[in-house]
Amino acid sequence: MKKISLTRLTVSMTLVAVFGCVAPAEDVSLKPEGMRFPGMNRPDVRGVHGAVVSGHPLATAAGHEVLKAGGNAIDAAITMAGVLAVVRPHMNGVGGDAFGIFYDGVTGEVVGMNGSGRAGALATPNFFDLASQEEIPSTGPLSVSVPGAVAAWDDALSRFGTISLSEALAPAIQYAREGFPVSTRLASDIAGASEHLNEPASDLYLPVSSPEDVGSLLVNPALAETLETIATDGKEGFYRGTIANQITDFLEGQGGYLRDNDFREHETTWVTPLEGSYLDRRVLVLPPNTQGIAQLQLMEMAKTYDLEEMGHNSQDYLHTLIELKKLAFADRDQWVTDPDFVDIPISEMLGSDYLRSRAASIGPMAAENVSAGITPSSVSASSPGDADDTGDTVYLAVVDQWGNAVSWIQSLFGSFGSGLLEPETGVVLQNRGALFTLDQNHPNVIAPGKRPYHTLTPTMGLKLDGSFSFALGTPGGDSQVQSLVQILNNLFMFKMTPQEAIEAPRFRSYQDLRVAFEDRFSIDILESLAGQGHLPSVVNGWTATFGGAQMIFLEDSGTLTAAADPRREAYALAY
């Protein structure tokens, strides 16, 4: 990302070089350099029969073809998920996890799906002690948990779909075998992630790591074979056959804790979404082990303030949302983990009286240290770690002609996940296990068969009568919750169109006083926020720092409006 230059002394600040942040010290201004962008770059995409949006044009086109051929929303979603696993290889794939929310257009039923994987049977703090690890590495074999995406594809399609897994994965197999054109964004992303790739990953991806390789074809024949096995044999072909053996033998040889039995025991979990009310909509998210509960907390606390009266992206508006986010994240960092292992006080955390009291605690100055509001003495107050990745994740949404809707997200976590590509299968393995902690007094401590804390937050909105309203999501790690609330405010509070709501300038608050802002914010407002103790930085252009949101919104007229974020490679189609 390109940082600002500090050119004018007006507010007291000190430069923090690595983030381009500033803190009160002397008279300094925030003046971004580079190109200025218009408020809206893309049109809203509208249709009446169906709409698709995803993190890559090829995936969106594949999903659109499925709908046009008579497939339903989940048929299109799994087709798109498979293509994304190939064309965004550093962000998601066969070696990653997935989550989904599904709306039945006939019955109005909403079902959630947890497709995240678990730690292996050997995964204990003692295993890491014996490996001379004081904390879980962010990459490498000790960061790898069981991938859940493949089972999620198969299970979702089996429950809701009308086409076979073989049909759904056909476009993905073609792109893996024959190749797809490398985009400018992909070449840049590969170059930025090259340092932690193992030799097989470097051999495959680094030849396309420079701008002059844009437009060349990226081919992964080993992954094509893996996808063909999955297409033929379903999840069994991945978790109980040669593929699982190859991956676990590889990881064991690298010092990892996963074994073939860990793959055999993996199962997708169907869950009931958590629900909150916000801006005349019922907002649905997934329960822990995802951070969706933090999104509901933030929205409920925001209702105690007249944000609309404050004005869009005003100083008061920004300060309030940033400080409320800190409160929600303090609870999140304390409690979000696998509910099969920990009795998470969800009802208490979402209690309106509790959240009103929390919201009332914010003051006129930025808070540097914020504690969880619910912390039994027997539980460690330590955080599971700073998950401030840029968000190497993909999101997609689909609405079909029958009113069925899907909100779907899948990820490797960090760029190229663990950095490990298993050469026989062509599979890049995720590093979600890095989000466990070794603190045995913390709810998110690693344990055999346990799912880690997850940043993935697909969202779905219903009207008050229970009918479908929108599907929304974004990559972005810690920025997901903050971005989604900002977008919903833009859409419903400030009456923007879906595309305008997504393209409006966003902020991203980190785990301390640092806050990144896009360069379309008022410099005067950022200087005023610095005076309140915030450490603002300005990021030029449309970058992944602030996610890559996508949305499908059902207008009162019955028109479907799809919107895709220019901050990444997202693309929308409708008919």
C-alpha positions, 0 to 999 in steps of 0.5 A: 500500500502507498502511504501518505507524505506528511507535508503540513504542520497543523495537528500534533502527531508522531509518525509510526513508519510501518503503518504510516500512522500518526499520533499527537506530538506536533503540528502535522497534516495528512495529505495523500498523494496520487490519483484521486478517484470518483465516488463511484466507478461501476454501475449497479448491475440489475436483473429480474430473474437471477443475480451472481457476484463473486471475487473474480469475473471468471467465477461470476461468469460460470455461476451466471451460466449455471443460472441461465441453464436452469440451475438454482442458487446453490448449483451456481454457488458451488460452481463459483466456489470451485472456480474461485479455488483455481483462479484465486489460488492464494486466497482460497481453495481445496486446502481451505475452509468455507461457511454459508447461509442459505435462504429457501425462496419457497419456505423462507427457511434460513440455514447456516453451514459451518465448513471449517476444519478442526485441529488434529488428534495430536494438537495439544499445547504439549505438542508445540512444547516438544517442537520448541514452539512458544507460540503457534507459527503463522505459517508452515506445517504447525499452522495447518488445520483440516481443510473443510471446503471440499466437504462444504461443497459436497454437503451443500450441493447434496442438500440444496442443489439440483446438479451433480458435483461433477457438473459443478466442478467442471469449469474449475477443472477446465481452468486448472488443466488448461490454464486461466489468464493471470491478472494484474492483481494476481501477479501483484498478490503472488509477488507480495506473498513469495517469501513464505512459499515452499519450493513446490509453490514457488516453482508453480506460482513465482514464474507469474510474479511480475507485471510482465507475466500479466496475461500469461496462462497459469496451469495447475495440472495436479490440482486438476487431477485432485478436482477430478477425483473430488468431482467423481468421488465427492468428499470421500475422494478427498478425506478418505482416499489417496489425496488425504494420505498424500497431504497428511504424509507430506505434513507429517514429514514437515513436522505437522500434527495432522494425520489421515484419521483427522481427515477421515473424521471431518464433518460439516456442521449445519447451524442456526444463524444468530440474528439481530435487528438493524435499520429495519432489517433482520440481520443473520450471521453465523455463530462461533467459531466465527466472529459474526457475534461481534457484528451483531454486537456492533450493530446493537451498540450503534443503535444507541447513537443517532449516527444519521444525525451525526452525518456520513463519515463525520468526525463524531460518526467515525469516532463513535463507530471506531470506539464501539468496534473496540468494545465488540472486538474485546468480547470477540477476542475473549470468547469466540472459539469452538462452542463444542468445547467452551460454553460461550455466553452468547445470550449474555453477549447479545443482551440489549441491556448489556450492550447499551451499557457497553455503548454508553462507556465510550468517551470523547478520547480514543481508548487504547486498552479495552477489556471484555465486558464478560470475563469470569475469573477462571478465564484468561483475558489474553487475546488469541492474537491480532488477526489483522491480515488484509484478508486472503478470502473470497466471497460470493452471493447468488439469488435465483429465479425461485428466490433462493439465496446463498451468502458464501465465503471461503478462505486460506486465511493468510496469503497462500495460507501456510505457504505449503503446496503439496506437490502431488495434489497441487493443494495449497494448505490453509493456516487457520490453525495459527488462530488458536492460542497456546494459552491454556486458560483461554477459551481458544486454546488449541485442542484435538478436534477443535475448530479455531476462531474464524474471521469469516463472516457471511451475512444475510438480511431479511425484511421484518416479515421474513422475506429475503432482503440482501446477501452481503460479505467481504474478505478482509480479516478483522476489517470484515465486521467493520466494513459490513456495518459501514456498508449497511449504514450507507445502504439503509441509513444514508440511502445509497445504492448498493454499488455506492454503498460498497464504493463509499470510503471506508475506515479500518480500525486495528487492535490499538489506536491505529486506524487506516482511512481511504484517501477520499476522507476529509483531511480536516476530519482525520486531523480532528480524530488525531486530536482525539487520540486516534492514530490515523493513516491514509491509504491511496487508491482502491486497496485490499486493506479495506476488503472487497465487498459484494452484495445482492439486494432485492429492491421493493420493485422485485429487481435484483441489484448486484454490486461488486467492489473495485478494491479487488477483482469482484464482478457482478452479473444479473439477468 
